[in-house]
Amino acid sequence: MNKNIEQLWTKAAQYASAYPSGQNNSWETQVEFLNTFAKLIVKKCAEIADSGVDTTESHLIGNDILEHFGVEE
């Protein structure tokens, strides 16, 4: 697995493991993990799209990406 993707995967797994013991294998926890993982990917893409952009002169593409996928910053 790509190192960057693995870091996002681990972060999402840590978030999902914060659930009380016994709930970590539930369907709800798995869905929450996948949702968190997807949101982390979208946020990273938005961050990359906006990196190095002069915000006073440019439209921020990252905001469009976040809005398209319904991800709050």
FITI-104556 format. One record per residue: residue number from 1; residue in three letters; x, y, z of N, C-alpha, C in turn. Coordinates in pm, whole numbers. Layout:
BEGIN
<r pator="NUM" zaba="ALA" n_x="X" n_y="Y" n_z="Z" ca_x="X" ca_y="Y" ca_z="Z" c_x="X" c_y="Y" c_z="Z"/>
...
END
This chain:
BEGIN
<r pator="1" zaba="MET" n_x="85" n_y="-117" n_z="0" ca_x="0" ca_y="0" ca_z="0" c_x="91" c_y="124" c_z="0"/>
<r pator="2" zaba="ASN" n_x="51" n_y="226" n_z="-73" ca_x="122" ca_y="352" ca_z="-77" c_x="135" c_y="409" c_z="64"/>
<r pator="3" zaba="LYS" n_x="252" n_y="464" n_z="96" ca_x="279" ca_y="516" ca_z="231" c_x="178" c_y="623" c_z="273"/>
<r pator="4" zaba="ASN" n_x="144" n_y="712" n_z="183" ca_x="49" ca_y="819" ca_z="214" c_x="-91" c_y="764" c_z="241"/>
<r pator="5" zaba="ILE" n_x="-132" n_y="667" n_z="161" ca_x="-263" ca_y="605" ca_z="181" c_x="-263" c_y="526" c_z="311"/>
<r pator="6" zaba="GLU" n_x="-153" n_y="459" n_z="340" ca_x="-142" ca_y="382" ca_z="464" c_x="-155" c_y="473" c_z="586"/>
<r pator="7" zaba="GLN" n_x="-98" n_y="592" n_z="579" ca_x="-110" ca_y="686" ca_z="691" c_x="-255" c_y="728" c_z="712"/>
<r pator="8" zaba="LEU" n_x="-328" n_y="753" n_z="603" ca_x="-469" ca_y="789" ca_z="615" c_x="-551" c_y="671" c_z="668"/>
<r pator="9" zaba="TRP" n_x="-517" n_y="550" n_z="621" ca_x="-584" ca_y="428" ca_z="666" c_x="-567" c_y="412" c_z="817"/>
<r pator="10" zaba="THR" n_x="-444" n_y="432" n_z="865" ca_x="-413" ca_y="418" ca_z="1007" c_x="-488" c_y="522" c_z="1089"/>
<r pator="11" zaba="LYS" n_x="-493" n_y="645" n_z="1038" ca_x="-565" ca_y="751" ca_z="1109" c_x="-714" c_y="719" c_z="1119"/>
<r pator="12" zaba="ALA" n_x="-772" n_y="668" n_z="1011" ca_x="-913" ca_y="630" ca_z="1013" c_x="-936" c_y="512" c_z="1108"/>
<r pator="13" zaba="ALA" n_x="-844" n_y="418" n_z="1110" ca_x="-856" ca_y="301" ca_z="1199" c_x="-847" c_y="345" c_z="1345"/>
<r pator="14" zaba="GLN" n_x="-760" n_y="440" n_z="1374" ca_x="-749" ca_y="490" ca_z="1511" c_x="-878" c_y="558" c_z="1553"/>
<r pator="15" zaba="TYR" n_x="-940" n_y="631" n_z="1462" ca_x="-1067" ca_y="697" ca_z="1491" c_x="-1174" c_y="592" c_z="1521"/>
<r pator="16" zaba="ALA" n_x="-1180" n_y="488" n_z="1438" ca_x="-1282" ca_y="384" ca_z="1455" c_x="-1259" c_y="304" c_z="1582"/>
<r pator="17" zaba="SER" n_x="-1132" n_y="287" n_z="1622" ca_x="-1104" ca_y="208" ca_z="1742" c_x="-1137" c_y="284" c_z="1869"/>
<r pator="18" zaba="ALA" n_x="-1172" n_y="412" n_z="1856" ca_x="-1211" ca_y="492" ca_z="1973" c_x="-1349" c_y="453" c_z="2025"/>
<r pator="19" zaba="TYR" n_x="-1421" n_y="372" n_z="1949" ca_x="-1552" ca_y="326" ca_z="1994" c_x="-1535" c_y="235" c_z="2115"/>
<r pator="20" zaba="PRO" n_x="-1637" n_y="228" n_z="2202" ca_x="-1628" ca_y="141" ca_z="2319" c_x="-1600" c_y="-5" c_z="2282"/>
<r pator="21" zaba="SER" n_x="-1530" n_y="-73" n_z="2367" ca_x="-1494" ca_y="-213" ca_z="2343" c_x="-1618" c_y="-296" c_z="2309"/>
<r pator="22" zaba="GLY" n_x="-1601" n_y="-385" n_z="2214" ca_x="-1711" ca_y="-472" ca_z="2173" c_x="-1786" c_y="-419" c_z="2054"/>
<r pator="23" zaba="GLN" n_x="-1770" n_y="-291" n_z="2023" ca_x="-1839" ca_y="-232" ca_z="1909" c_x="-1748" c_y="-219" c_z="1787"/>
<r pator="24" zaba="ASN" n_x="-1620" n_y="-250" n_z="1802" ca_x="-1525" ca_y="-228" ca_z="1694" c_x="-1548" c_y="-316" c_z="1572"/>
<r pator="25" zaba="ASN" n_x="-1620" n_y="-425" n_z="1585" ca_x="-1644" ca_y="-512" ca_z="1471" c_x="-1786" c_y="-499" c_z="1417"/>
<r pator="26" zaba="SER" n_x="-1861" n_y="-403" n_z="1469" ca_x="-1998" ca_y="-387" ca_z="1424" c_x="-2002" c_y="-326" c_z="1283"/>
<r pator="27" zaba="TRP" n_x="-2113" n_y="-345" n_z="1219" ca_x="-2133" ca_y="-289" ca_z="1086" c_x="-2122" c_y="-137" c_z="1092"/>
<r pator="28" zaba="GLU" n_x="-2179" n_y="-76" n_z="1194" ca_x="-2176" ca_y="68" ca_z="1209" c_x="-2032" c_y="121" c_z="1220"/>
<r pator="29" zaba="THR" n_x="-1949" n_y="49" n_z="1295" ca_x="-1810" ca_y="90" ca_z="1311" c_x="-1735" c_y="78" c_z="1179"/>
<r pator="30" zaba="GLN" n_x="-1762" n_y="-28" n_z="1106" ca_x="-1696" ca_y="-46" ca_z="976" c_x="-1737" c_y="65" c_z="879"/>
<r pator="31" zaba="VAL" n_x="-1865" n_y="100" n_z="880" ca_x="-1913" ca_y="207" ca_z="793" c_x="-1849" c_y="340" c_z="835"/>
<r pator="32" zaba="GLU" n_x="-1840" n_y="364" n_z="965" ca_x="-1777" ca_y="487" ca_z="1015" c_x="-1630" c_y="493" c_z="974"/>
<r pator="33" zaba="PHE" n_x="-1561" n_y="379" n_z="982" ca_x="-1421" ca_y="374" ca_z="939" c_x="-1409" c_y="411" c_z="792"/>
<r pator="34" zaba="LEU" n_x="-1490" n_y="349" n_z="708" ca_x="-1482" ca_y="377" ca_z="563" c_x="-1518" c_y="522" c_z="532"/>
<r pator="35" zaba="ASN" n_x="-1619" n_y="575" n_z="600" ca_x="-1655" ca_y="716" ca_z="581" c_x="-1541" c_y="808" c_z="621"/>
<r pator="36" zaba="THR" n_x="-1478" n_y="778" n_z="734" ca_x="-1366" ca_y="858" ca_z="781" c_x="-1249" c_y="849" c_z="684"/>
<r pator="37" zaba="PHE" n_x="-1219" n_y="730" n_z="637" ca_x="-1110" ca_y="710" ca_z="541" c_x="-1135" c_y="790" c_z="413"/>
<r pator="38" zaba="ALA" n_x="-1256" n_y="782" n_z="362" ca_x="-1291" ca_y="856" ca_z="240" c_x="-1279" c_y="1007" c_z="263"/>
<r pator="39" zaba="LYS" n_x="-1327" n_y="1056" n_z="375" ca_x="-1319" ca_y="1199" ca_z="404" c_x="-1174" c_y="1245" c_z="416"/>
<r pator="40" zaba="LEU" n_x="-1089" n_y="1163" n_z="478" ca_x="-947" ca_y="1198" ca_z="488" c_x="-883" c_y="1208" c_z="350"/>
<r pator="41" zaba="ILE" n_x="-920" n_y="1118" n_z="259" ca_x="-866" ca_y="1123" ca_z="123" c_x="-912" c_y="1251" c_z="53"/>
<r pator="42" zaba="VAL" n_x="-1040" n_y="1283" n_z="64" ca_x="-1093" ca_y="1403" ca_z="-1" c_x="-1026" c_y="1528" c_z="56"/>
<r pator="43" zaba="LYS" n_x="-1010" n_y="1533" n_z="188" ca_x="-945" ca_y="1650" ca_z="250" c_x="-801" c_y="1664" c_z="203"/>
<r pator="44" zaba="LYS" n_x="-730" n_y="1554" n_z="190" ca_x="-591" ca_y="1559" ca_z="144" c_x="-586" c_y="1607" c_z="-1"/>
<r pator="45" zaba="CYS" n_x="-678" n_y="1561" n_z="-84" ca_x="-683" ca_y="1607" ca_z="-224" c_x="-710" c_y="1757" c_z="-230"/>
<r pator="46" zaba="ALA" n_x="-801" n_y="1805" n_z="-147" ca_x="-833" ca_y="1948" ca_z="-143" c_x="-712" c_y="2028" c_z="-96"/>
<r pator="47" zaba="GLU" n_x="-642" n_y="1977" n_z="2" ca_x="-521" ca_y="2043" ca_z="54" c_x="-415" c_y="2054" c_z="-56"/>
<r pator="48" zaba="ILE" n_x="-396" n_y="1945" n_z="-130" ca_x="-298" ca_y="1945" ca_z="-238" c_x="-340" c_y="2041" c_z="-349"/>
<r pator="49" zaba="ALA" n_x="-469" n_y="2043" n_z="-381" ca_x="-518" ca_y="2131" ca_z="-488" c_x="-496" c_y="2277" c_z="-453"/>
<r pator="50" zaba="ASP" n_x="-504" n_y="2311" n_z="-325" ca_x="-490" ca_y="2450" ca_z="-283" c_x="-347" c_y="2489" c_z="-245"/>
<r pator="51" zaba="SER" n_x="-257" n_y="2393" n_z="-237" ca_x="-121" ca_y="2426" ca_z="-194" c_x="-53" c_y="2517" c_z="-296"/>
<r pator="52" zaba="GLY" n_x="10" n_y="2618" n_z="-247" ca_x="83" ca_y="2710" ca_z="-333" c_x="-3" c_y="2809" c_z="-409"/>
<r pator="53" zaba="VAL" n_x="-133" n_y="2810" n_z="-381" ca_x="-223" ca_y="2900" ca_z="-452" c_x="-234" c_y="3031" c_z="-374"/>
<r pator="54" zaba="ASP" n_x="-224" n_y="3142" n_z="-445" ca_x="-243" ca_y="3274" ca_z="-383" c_x="-392" c_y="3295" c_z="-364"/>
<r pator="55" zaba="THR" n_x="-438" n_y="3287" n_z="-241" ca_x="-581" ca_y="3293" ca_z="-213" c_x="-643" c_y="3429" c_z="-242"/>
<r pator="56" zaba="THR" n_x="-561" n_y="3533" n_z="-258" ca_x="-616" ca_y="3665" ca_z="-288" c_x="-645" c_y="3682" c_z="-437"/>
<r pator="57" zaba="GLU" n_x="-587" n_y="3594" n_z="-519" ca_x="-603" ca_y="3609" ca_z="-664" c_x="-665" c_y="3488" c_z="-733"/>
<r pator="58" zaba="SER" n_x="-687" n_y="3381" n_z="-659" ca_x="-732" ca_y="3258" ca_z="-724" c_x="-855" c_y="3199" c_z="-655"/>
<r pator="59" zaba="HIS" n_x="-933" n_y="3129" n_z="-732" ca_x="-1043" ca_y="3050" ca_z="-678" c_x="-982" c_y="2922" c_z="-620"/>
<r pator="60" zaba="LEU" n_x="-1024" n_y="2883" n_z="-502" ca_x="-968" ca_y="2765" ca_z="-438" c_x="-1040" c_y="2639" c_z="-486"/>
<r pator="61" zaba="ILE" n_x="-971" n_y="2560" n_z="-564" ca_x="-1026" ca_y="2436" ca_z="-618" c_x="-1056" c_y="2338" c_z="-505"/>
<r pator="62" zaba="GLY" n_x="-972" n_y="2339" n_z="-402" ca_x="-993" ca_y="2250" ca_z="-288" c_x="-1130" c_y="2268" c_z="-226"/>
<r pator="63" zaba="ASN" n_x="-1179" n_y="2390" n_z="-219" ca_x="-1313" ca_y="2414" ca_z="-165" c_x="-1419" c_y="2348" c_z="-253"/>
<r pator="64" zaba="ASP" n_x="-1400" n_y="2353" n_z="-383" ca_x="-1493" ca_y="2287" ca_z="-475" c_x="-1495" c_y="2136" c_z="-452"/>
<r pator="65" zaba="ILE" n_x="-1376" n_y="2080" n_z="-429" ca_x="-1366" ca_y="1935" ca_z="-404" c_x="-1440" c_y="1899" c_z="-276"/>
<r pator="66" zaba="LEU" n_x="-1414" n_y="1974" n_z="-169" ca_x="-1481" ca_y="1948" ca_z="-41" c_x="-1632" c_y="1959" c_z="-55"/>
<r pator="67" zaba="GLU" n_x="-1677" n_y="2064" n_z="-122" ca_x="-1821" ca_y="2085" ca_z="-141" c_x="-1884" c_y="1974" c_z="-223"/>
<r pator="68" zaba="HIS" n_x="-1815" n_y="1933" n_z="-330" ca_x="-1867" ca_y="1827" ca_z="-417" c_x="-1893" c_y="1698" c_z="-340"/>
<r pator="69" zaba="PHE" n_x="-1801" n_y="1664" n_z="-250" ca_x="-1814" ca_y="1539" ca_z="-174" c_x="-1884" c_y="1559" c_z="-40"/>
<r pator="70" zaba="GLY" n_x="-1925" n_y="1681" n_z="-9" ca_x="-1996" ca_y="1707" ca_z="116" c_x="-1911" c_y="1687" c_z="239"/>
<r pator="71" zaba="VAL" n_x="-1783" n_y="1723" n_z="229" ca_x="-1690" ca_y="1705" ca_z="340" c_x="-1666" c_y="1841" c_z="405"/>
<r pator="72" zaba="GLU" n_x="-1690" n_y="1847" n_z="535" ca_x="-1665" ca_y="1969" ca_z="611" c_x="-1517" c_y="1979" c_z="640"/>
<r pator="73" zaba="GLU" n_x="-1463" n_y="2099" n_z="639" ca_x="-1322" ca_y="2117" ca_z="672" c_x="-1302" c_y="2126" c_z="819"/>
END
